Structure formats: C-alpha cells, structure tokens
C-alpha cells in the first residue's frame, strides 16, 4: 500500500501564476511533512517542511498547507518561475516510528 | 545546514563485478540512513533503511544479498551492488536522518553496468 500519493504526475503553469501541488497520505500518525525538489540526475533538495502541529508554513514564494483531517498536504508556489520547473516530491514522516515515505512525484513545468 | 556527501557521482562497471557507493553525513550524526533507487521517469523507490550498528531493513522485493548495506558508524553508510548486471543500472540516492537536522539527501550515483 502506498502511504503517500501525488495524484497528478505532471502540471504546467504559466510564468507568474500560482502552482499548486497536492499530496495525500493514509496514516494519521505521520507527524512531519516535507517537500523536495528534484532535477534530473540529481538528489532531491529540501524545499520546505511543516510539522503536524501547524497548518501552514511559508518561506518566500513557497507555502505548504496541511489539512490533517483530510490527510492532505499541498505546496503553493507563487509567483511561479521557469526555474521552478522540476519534479516535486512530498514526503511524510513518523518520527518515533522512524518511517519516511516519498510520494510519487509531480513534474512541474513553468512556461515562460 | 546539514550536508550529505555521496560518491561516486557516476560509475561504469562490467557485468559481474561489484560496486560500492558511499554516503557520508559531513556535519551531523545520522542515526538512520535510507537508500533509494530511481528508474527513468519514475518515483524514488525506497530500497532499505539502516540504523547505525544494526542490520538494514530491506523493502519487499529488494534482494539483500545483492544490495549489501553497511552502516558501521554514525556518519557513514555504504551500499554495495554485488555481481552487477545491466538491469541494475540506475540512479541510486542515499539520505540521512539526524536529530535536529531532519532528512538530507546525497547528490546521487549514476550506475551503468555494461
């Protein structure tokens, strides 16, 4: 069973508009959530995170929203820039259980 | 911030030989390290989780005798692909978990078996 899903494998957005990437997870015990950005042939780089005690965390153009009741996580990028084009992975963590799972990734293309 | 060094970044080897990939946490102690594999245009697939000083926990379908993982210290984990075959060609990535540092990824290793 997949612990975390990203149902949109790809997303195209016009430069300057908002990009919204979504992530759903299954286990309410997860207590820490992260987003990673990945370019081809490189390791993922950390983007932004949120703990389960919060529902929003903002860092510049990136905002992560957490809806615990819906077990849903989203990443908003605004305004989107061509350099944001990459694959974005969400990850969920159960810290005490030492469990860490990646979503399947969403390939974002920002069109100039 | 936390840095994880992974090397080599790319390696070409002959079929039947073994290849070792190293993953080091440079400025923190990694109690847990994870090894992932990525096939072209696919998600990262968790291969195994290793805790320092104990045997790695392998995901279903991953051959533990083929992918040997050693986590002998809090800063070093190694993945050895034994008797490599062309189907083992892939992109391998490690990540390290450290208290107060979270999860940090290595830069990946491109393995090509010819």
Boltz contact constraints between the chains, C-beta under 6 A:
constraints:
  - contact:
      token1: [A, 43]
      token2: [B, 93]
      max_distance: 6.0
  - contact:
      token1: [A, 43]
      token2: [B, 105]
      max_distance: 6.0
  - contact:
      token1: [A, 43]
      token2: [B, 106]
      max_distance: 6.0
  - contact:
      token1: [A, 43]
      token2: [B, 107]
      max_distance: 6.0
  - contact:
      token1: [A, 43]
      token2: [B, 108]
      max_distance: 6.0
  - contact:
      token1: [A, 44]
      token2: [B, 105]
      max_distance: 6.0
  - contact:
      token1: [A, 98]
      token2: [B, 32]
      max_distance: 6.0
  - contact:
      token1: [A, 102]
      token2: [B, 44]
      max_distance: 6.0
  - contact:
      token1: [A, 104]
      token2: [B, 43]
      max_distance: 6.0
  - contact:
      token1: [A, 105]
      token2: [B, 43]
      max_distance: 6.0
